[in-house]
Amino acid sequence: QVQLQESGPSLVKPSQTLSLTCDISGDSITATSAYWGWIRQPPGKGLEWMGVISYSGKTYVSPSLNGRASISRDTSKNQFTLQLTSVTPEDTAVYYCAPLEALALKFHTWGPGTQVTVSP
């Protein structure tokens, strides 16, 4: 069964770039029709969809992130990466990666999440 695992720094300073990696096991990042996404949850707030990358490498990023987010992949390592530039304390959240079920448009089999705090 597919499993996803987030990794990256726990603490980032304001104005820096956050880079998080999602490692996929049990499935291929290039599997036909597969989409892989990032979701975050700030403390005390709801879930926020950030973006996805498709099996072909095409990305869709939430416009609410004001162009600060990008998603890339490394097919040889079967992983994809979120980069979020110019971070502020408002970017403090638990960050999750998850595959997207294409038909139902639902994220499933989420990773455990990783806490990221933006603080001086």
Summary of the structure (lengths in Angstrom):
residues: 120
radius of gyration: 13.5
end to end distance: 39.6
largest distance: 42.4
contacts: 364
relative contact order: 0.31
helix: 5%
strand: 50%
